[in-house]
Amino acid sequence: MKKTLMIASLMTVAVRAVAADYSYAAENTANRSPTVLATERAAVEAELARATKSGDLYGLHGSPFKRVAPRYYPADPPVYSKTVTQARAELARAMRNGDMLAANETGLTMNQLSPSVYAKARQEPAEQLAVDPAEVDGATQPGE
């Protein structure tokens, strides 16, 4: 008896939820003009076509189709955040400052293992650029 009553009450709740959903949808579309609805529909269809073509739709498996069957969809274009010149400059700076990982299993960087070797390179850039003006004048004279 209790089981039947519980099933009946659950079905009532489900029917009311579905009815409320339909009335909400009808309420939202009733106030819009047919032109707006057609425009929204066209936008949704265009987005669906794009997602279908690129494999961005999710299936029942919870992953996008592109990940499940990548051979059927075009690959994403690579995203480069730095140019080759910028990457090389960053590598040179890391080597000079000792910010590269040491070749062991400690996980320490080179400047952490031997700070005395990299102390001068880790100075502030303003300190590195501060030079004696006489040295600069002497170095810029022709013939030197």
Order of alpha helices (4+ residues) and beta strands (2+ residues): alpha-alpha-alpha-alpha-alpha-alpha-alpha-alpha
